[in-house]
């Protein structure tokens, strides 16, 4: 099954852009039943994380609260809240991303890497990239994630869990406190100069042309503050709500595919188009527009890729994840004249309004929109 993925970004100084598409795919079926039983819902809090002005949190929490048993997941919604349960505005704490991954662990060995194994989604990225089941970013708030009936994401099937292991879930939260920073947009774009970073979190030197991205805003880094700014440190949480139902034979299971517009995969030939290796880079730089395009209000960068899935099926849900400057993404099927999904997250539509916005208008629009979130 061939899909075409496109993404549009404003041509400002944007670095470390991430564009991924979360797709649920169902194999063709002759009949579709109706989900029986009652939907269940539970709300959980992550462990608290403490942020001060300009600081960064990027930690992994294992064995988080999550529905247990053989169930069908229907939705997963999340947002950052303070100690009183009040949602924190994006212009105070920028939620760079959060991901939830499934793994199997031996009882009594929760933190030993030798005793757990991650259960990846069905996606086509390489083994160490984009294997999560759920994940979004600052577009999380009010972005619908409900899987339509009669479909569901099957988890907890005893036949899938290796003998001697238990199914558990891991949460990764990457948040940036932008209170009092010198350059709020630059901090959320993880510009290396603002973080005074020349090495990654493992002490490896960054390449000279790496302007910004994930390698510069890792856990416990600090973005530059305005001179003299003082602000209190505070405890925050990721509050997430999961909706599910007990598994039933009338539920149609779906597979999760995460597609990355930076994937460098190319087909070797028509007879072996699935044999080439995928390389999902997760982020890429968008160069600033030149004077000619700026004068014509054409400061838009478009990136496209063509990918092949290992199986056919129906796309029943899709959502895009982009960072600052994102205008939206399109997902096309093999017949490229027909758009399968127009994917524009609420975050993008709130920040930018519509795709005709120019570079000159973007900063004011972004600042105004952030102040309302």
Wavefront OBJ file of the C-alpha trace (Angstrom):
o trace
v 0.000 0.000 0.000
v 1.607 3.272 -1.145
v 1.024 6.552 0.712
v 2.214 10.073 -0.044
v 2.924 12.420 2.856
v 3.286 16.190 2.580
v 4.000 18.909 5.115
v 3.940 22.718 4.901
v 5.935 25.020 7.182
v 6.404 28.778 7.380
v 9.823 29.794 6.019
v 11.066 31.607 9.063
v 14.121 30.573 11.026
v 12.737 27.251 12.096
v 14.982 24.505 13.416
v 14.415 21.030 14.697
v 11.034 20.593 13.055
v 9.270 17.305 13.665
v 6.534 16.133 11.329
v 4.985 12.746 11.950
v 1.621 11.266 11.094
v -0.148 8.784 13.361
v -2.304 6.448 11.284
v -4.621 3.620 12.265
v -4.948 1.002 9.564
v -7.520 -1.763 9.419
v -7.251 -4.714 7.080
v -10.182 -5.056 4.660
v -13.084 -6.937 6.203
v -16.374 -8.074 4.726
v -18.461 -7.152 7.744
v -18.165 -4.626 10.544
v -19.984 -5.154 13.804
v -20.944 -2.664 16.478
v -18.902 -2.352 19.662
v -20.797 -4.004 22.490
v -20.505 -3.126 26.129
v -19.932 0.105 27.980
v -16.979 2.414 27.473
v -14.762 2.895 30.501
v -12.660 5.912 31.355
v -9.915 6.695 33.848
v -7.748 9.750 34.444
v -4.165 9.446 35.675
v -1.370 11.784 36.737
v 2.256 11.300 35.778
v 4.917 11.609 38.479
v 5.493 15.281 39.181
v 8.281 17.160 37.431
v 9.683 20.469 38.646
v 10.407 23.321 36.254
v 11.900 26.756 36.803
v 12.054 29.603 34.279
v 13.891 28.427 31.160
v 14.468 24.880 32.409
v 13.772 21.639 30.533
v 12.241 18.335 31.610
v 12.671 15.258 29.420
v 12.255 12.146 31.548
v 10.919 8.619 31.097
v 8.461 7.137 33.589
v 7.979 3.378 33.656
v 5.011 1.310 34.810
v 2.601 4.232 34.651
v -1.092 4.002 35.467
v -2.906 2.398 32.550
v -5.888 0.100 31.848
v -5.087 -3.555 32.460
v -6.407 -6.722 30.893
v -7.515 -7.612 27.381
v -9.136 -4.377 26.213
v -9.684 -2.100 23.214
v -8.249 1.398 23.573
v -10.493 4.115 22.162
v -8.727 7.374 23.018
v -5.829 8.931 24.932
v -5.952 12.641 25.806
v -3.345 14.552 27.803
v -2.310 17.991 28.999
v 0.068 19.610 31.496
v -1.496 20.748 34.788
v -0.217 22.329 38.008
v -0.543 21.042 41.570
v -4.150 22.288 41.722
v -5.093 20.459 38.535
v -5.323 23.690 36.528
v -4.127 23.442 32.895
v -0.888 25.337 32.329
v -0.869 27.743 29.336
v 1.545 27.001 26.515
v 3.225 30.386 26.837
v 4.351 29.311 30.319
v 5.191 25.650 29.696
v 5.711 24.476 26.129
v 4.876 20.784 25.749
v 7.480 19.826 23.154
v 6.206 16.247 23.025
v 4.945 13.330 25.049
v 4.900 9.687 24.021
v 3.434 6.521 25.520
v 5.112 3.227 24.670
v 4.156 -0.363 25.403
v 6.676 -2.800 26.852
v 6.915 -6.197 28.536
v 8.724 -6.571 31.865
v 9.680 -9.501 34.065
v 7.947 -9.261 37.454
v 10.275 -7.859 40.088
v 12.673 -6.291 37.574
v 10.952 -3.041 36.531
v 14.087 -1.015 35.716
v 16.470 -3.665 34.410
v 16.946 -3.259 30.641
v 17.833 -6.939 30.423
v 14.390 -7.803 31.746
v 12.092 -5.749 29.539
v 11.404 -5.483 25.839
v 9.493 -2.766 23.984
v 6.496 -3.723 21.877
v 6.606 -1.369 18.917
v 3.712 -0.196 16.817
v 3.318 -1.572 13.294
v 5.143 1.368 11.740
v 7.923 1.297 9.187
v 10.577 3.486 10.835
v 13.849 1.908 11.952
v 13.972 0.032 15.241
v 15.082 2.923 17.472
v 12.697 5.550 16.091
v 9.000 6.392 16.581
v 7.893 3.101 18.098
v 5.316 4.548 20.488
v 1.591 3.807 20.615
v 0.486 7.365 21.418
v 2.183 10.739 21.245
v 1.634 14.387 20.391
v 2.979 17.738 21.534
v 1.747 21.268 22.087
v -1.223 20.553 19.808
v -2.467 18.014 22.377
v -5.058 20.183 24.063
v -8.467 19.736 22.394
v -7.105 17.510 19.618
v -9.508 14.594 19.200
v -7.939 11.122 19.458
v -11.079 8.952 19.541
v -10.893 5.806 17.420
v -14.279 5.476 15.678
v -16.544 2.480 16.228
v -16.379 -0.397 15.604
v -12.577 -0.179 15.731
v -10.195 -0.380 18.662
v -6.497 -0.724 19.519
v -6.116 -4.174 20.997
v -3.837 -4.533 24.038
v -3.446 -7.058 26.835
v -4.049 -10.121 24.685
v -2.431 -12.986 26.633
v -1.354 -14.585 23.343
v 0.846 -11.550 22.576
v 2.604 -11.324 25.964
v 5.803 -13.405 26.199
v 5.832 -16.102 28.859
v 7.176 -14.809 32.171
v 6.520 -11.160 31.305
v 3.860 -8.560 32.110
v 2.512 -5.838 29.831
v 3.333 -2.323 31.063
v 3.515 1.219 29.743
v 6.155 3.949 29.658
v 5.593 7.726 29.462
v 8.109 10.251 28.155
v 7.403 13.957 28.804
v 9.469 16.708 27.196
v 8.472 20.153 28.508
v 10.159 23.563 28.348
v 9.421 26.367 30.834
v 9.416 29.574 28.783
v 8.679 32.059 31.578
v 11.143 34.946 31.419
v 13.209 33.617 28.545
v 15.019 35.951 26.186
v 13.575 34.363 23.031
v 10.461 32.244 23.595
v 10.202 30.977 20.023
v 13.907 30.196 19.903
v 13.675 28.255 23.162
v 10.769 26.143 21.899
v 12.720 25.515 18.675
v 15.633 24.321 20.851
v 18.208 26.660 19.299
v 21.616 25.554 20.539
v 22.983 29.067 21.096
v 20.143 29.901 23.495
v 20.877 26.761 25.507
v 24.666 27.271 25.341
v 24.987 23.663 24.219
v 27.781 22.257 22.028
v 27.437 18.571 23.032
v 24.514 16.174 23.192
v 23.313 14.629 26.451
v 25.922 11.866 26.149
v 28.813 14.300 25.799
v 29.266 13.846 22.058
v 30.145 17.036 20.115
v 27.382 18.349 17.856
v 28.157 18.770 14.186
v 29.002 22.374 13.225
v 25.867 22.865 11.094
v 23.462 21.669 13.816
v 21.615 24.909 14.618
v 19.027 23.461 16.944
v 16.793 20.537 17.755
v 16.376 17.712 20.232
v 20.110 17.406 20.825
v 20.190 20.907 22.366
v 17.200 20.869 24.746
v 17.635 17.612 26.602
v 16.796 16.976 30.252
v 18.096 19.616 32.710
v 19.313 22.066 30.061
v 18.589 25.770 30.534
v 17.384 28.321 27.993
v 18.726 31.853 28.340
v 16.652 34.200 30.518
v 16.124 37.934 30.317
v 18.581 39.757 32.595
v 17.273 40.054 36.137
v 14.210 37.820 35.688
v 13.174 35.918 38.803
v 10.537 33.191 38.910
v 9.550 30.359 41.212
v 10.082 26.698 40.466
v 6.863 24.698 40.404
v 5.642 21.121 40.270
v 3.725 20.054 37.176
v 2.099 16.845 35.944
v 0.920 15.331 32.716
v -2.729 14.495 33.280
v -4.014 11.900 30.837
v -7.392 10.292 30.307
v -7.751 6.875 28.683
v -11.028 5.542 27.276
v -11.383 1.828 26.569
v -13.781 -1.102 26.498
v -13.407 -4.761 27.337
v -12.333 -6.751 24.323
v -15.164 -8.220 22.298
v -15.250 -10.213 19.073
v -17.358 -7.473 17.462
v -14.449 -5.008 17.754
v -12.280 -4.669 14.658
v -8.590 -4.375 15.613
v -6.426 -1.710 13.985
v -2.681 -1.326 13.538
v -0.768 1.849 14.378
v 1.602 3.295 11.777
v 3.702 6.382 12.446
v 4.980 7.983 9.245
v 7.777 10.541 9.171
v 8.101 13.113 6.401
v 11.892 13.013 6.919
v 12.037 9.286 6.087
v 14.725 8.796 3.445
v 13.297 5.463 2.223
v 13.253 4.907 -1.516
v 11.982 1.891 -3.423
v 14.697 -0.262 -4.955
v 12.397 -1.315 -7.767
v 8.741 -2.108 -8.272
v 9.190 -5.774 -7.478
v 10.928 -5.222 -4.113
v 9.712 -1.865 -2.876
v 9.690 -2.971 0.770
v 13.303 -4.176 0.922
v 15.075 -0.821 1.313
v 15.794 0.349 4.859
v 13.856 3.240 6.388
v 15.621 6.118 8.074
v 13.249 8.409 9.994
v 15.265 11.419 11.099
v 12.375 12.901 13.175
v 13.525 16.511 12.687
v 14.810 18.753 9.907
v 15.705 22.408 9.373
v 13.564 24.875 7.442
v 15.732 27.580 5.915
v 14.725 31.214 6.185
v 13.098 32.633 3.063
v 15.041 35.013 0.851
v 14.054 38.607 0.128
v 12.259 37.716 -3.115
v 9.932 35.152 -1.559
v 9.403 37.316 1.501
v 8.251 40.226 -0.658
v 5.729 37.974 -2.381
v 4.484 36.439 0.886
v 5.630 33.011 -0.344
v 7.559 32.064 2.784
v 6.252 28.504 2.860
v 8.392 25.377 2.775
v 6.820 22.138 1.530
v 8.329 18.737 2.171
v 7.027 15.511 0.620
v 7.822 11.835 0.739
v 6.408 8.613 -0.687
v 6.180 5.518 1.484
v 4.943 1.956 1.121
v 3.203 0.042 3.917
v 3.744 -3.713 4.168
v 0.025 -4.421 3.945
v -3.169 -2.918 2.566
v -6.135 -1.657 4.549
v -8.368 1.292 5.359
v -7.172 4.443 7.096
v -9.687 5.005 9.906
v -7.917 7.787 11.831
v -4.968 10.124 11.323
v -3.360 13.051 13.122
v -0.266 15.173 12.417
v 2.395 16.407 14.827
v 4.286 19.578 13.909
v 6.166 22.286 15.746
v 6.168 26.082 15.515
v 5.388 27.347 12.021
v 3.502 24.242 10.938
v 0.641 24.843 8.512
v -0.615 21.267 8.281
v -0.008 17.955 6.548
v -1.708 15.967 3.812
v -1.802 12.207 3.472
v -2.602 10.806 0.039
v -3.323 7.305 -1.193
v -1.866 5.678 -4.305
v -4.203 7.724 -6.504
v -2.588 11.005 -5.625
v -5.412 13.125 -7.025
v -7.544 12.072 -4.058
v -6.514 13.265 -0.618
v -7.016 10.542 1.978
v -6.573 12.822 4.990
v -6.133 16.556 5.438
v -4.287 16.581 8.732
v -4.115 19.937 10.446
v -3.953 19.825 14.219
v -5.836 22.300 16.379
v -2.506 23.729 17.508
v -1.628 24.631 13.940
v -5.032 26.135 13.168
v -5.050 28.167 16.382
v -1.550 29.497 15.948
v -1.679 30.301 12.278
v -5.338 30.658 11.364
v -4.957 29.640 7.729
v -2.309 28.705 5.224
v -2.190 32.143 3.621
v -0.387 33.726 6.567
v 2.909 35.373 5.614
v 6.238 35.354 7.395
v 5.847 38.976 8.428
v 2.550 38.291 10.186
v 3.604 35.056 11.864
v 5.369 36.277 15.023
v 2.485 38.531 16.110
v -0.057 35.820 15.367
v 1.923 33.250 17.310
v 2.342 35.514 20.314
v -1.343 36.447 20.324
v -2.486 32.830 20.052
v -0.118 31.595 22.755
v -1.401 34.217 25.177
v -4.885 32.692 24.893
v -3.864 29.084 25.572
l 1 2 3 4 5 6 7 8 9 10 11 12 13 14 15 16 17 18 19 20 21 22 23 24 25 26 27 28 29 30 31 32 33 34 35 36 37 38 39 40 41 42 43 44 45 46 47 48 49 50 51 52 53 54 55 56 57 58 59 60 61 62 63 64 65 66 67 68 69 70 71 72 73 74 75 76 77 78 79 80 81 82 83 84 85 86 87 88 89 90 91 92 93 94 95 96 97 98 99 100 101 102 103 104 105 106 107 108 109 110 111 112 113 114 115 116 117 118 119 120 121 122 123 124 125 126 127 128 129 130 131 132 133 134 135 136 137 138 139 140 141 142 143 144 145 146 147 148 149 150 151 152 153 154 155 156 157 158 159 160 161 162 163 164 165 166 167 168 169 170 171 172 173 174 175 176 177 178 179 180 181 182 183 184 185 186 187 188 189 190 191 192 193 194 195 196 197 198 199 200 201 202 203 204 205 206 207 208 209 210 211 212 213 214 215 216 217 218 219 220 221 222 223 224 225 226 227 228 229 230 231 232 233 234 235 236 237 238 239 240 241 242 243 244 245 246 247 248 249 250 251 252 253 254 255 256 257 258 259 260 261 262 263 264 265 266 267 268 269 270 271 272 273 274 275 276 277 278 279 280 281 282 283 284 285 286 287 288 289 290 291 292 293 294 295 296 297 298 299 300 301 302 303 304 305 306 307 308 309 310 311 312 313 314 315 316 317 318 319 320 321 322 323 324 325 326 327 328 329 330 331 332 333 334 335 336 337 338 339 340 341 342 343 344 345 346 347 348 349 350 351 352 353 354 355 356 357 358 359 360 361 362 363 364 365 366 367 368 369 370 371 372 373
